[in-house]
């Protein structure tokens, strides 16, 4: 079963970003890639999700 075919592009991007969150360089690369192919609605949702999920805590 190909996981990328059973998930929405937005959910797939979230999955990838969670997996690469250990490396800022890879995270930025994957985020740019996801945003480049996103619809306007998905772009906004993904940015909101990233801000909530990966908020820097002081």
N, C-alpha and C positions, 0 to 999 in steps of 0.2 A: 504494500500500500504506500503510495506516495503522499506524504503528509502535506506537502504544499498544495496539492490538488483538492484536499478535503477541508482546507482552512481558507478563510478570507485573506486577502493580501494584508489587511491591517493586522489580523491576528498572527499571521506568519511573521510579519515585521516585529511585532512585540516579542514573539518567541525567540527570534534571532537576537534581538537587542538584550533580552534577559540573559541569554547564553554568553554573549560577548561583553557583558558589563564589567568584567574584571579588567579589561584593557581599554583605557580611554581612546587610544588611537584606533583600534578596531571598531569600537562603539561608534565613533564619529563617522568612520567610513561606511558602516552599515546603516547608520541613521541617514546619511546623505543619500545613499542608494535607495532606501525606502521612501524618502521624501520626494525623490526625483520621479518615481513612478506612481505616486499617490494622487488621488483625486483631491480637490480642495477640501471636501468634507473629511476625508481620511487624514489629510495633512494636519488639519486642526485637531482632530481627535488624537493623532499620534503625538503631536507636540504637547498637548495637555497631559496625556498619559505619561510621557517622558518626564515632564516637570513634577508630576505627583509621585511617580515610581522612583525616580533617581534624584530627588531633592537632596541637596547637600545639607547635612545637619551640622550645626555649629555647637 
